[in-house]
Amino acid sequence: QVQLVESGGGLVQAGGSLRLSCAISGSIFRLNTMAWYRQAPGKQRELVASIASGGSTYYADSVKGRVTISRDNAKSMVYLQMNSLRPEDTAVYYCYADSPFFASWGQGTQVTVSS
């Protein structure tokens, strides 16, 4: 198992930017997929972006072109750069990581985008 701790959330005006960070305890070399999910009030948790161990990425249509996921293996960090934020991006954002043996979630960080 690994432990994930998110940071970087906050309140931002529409059109602004935020960078979320996820600190992963232990080496990330053994991890397969790392991802960011989000959950807005009254809605299901949804995948925002993911990055595989080989570096391939996936983005939800709703954020494509505005969001970039990246990883720093040396620092055991995963990042989510979010630009051109919209009020509908308001949610709790969760870091996720898995391996063939486990899946781990962070505690979440709140992102609020005001109009």
Disulfide bonds with the S-S distance in Angstrom:
Cys22-Cys95 2.08
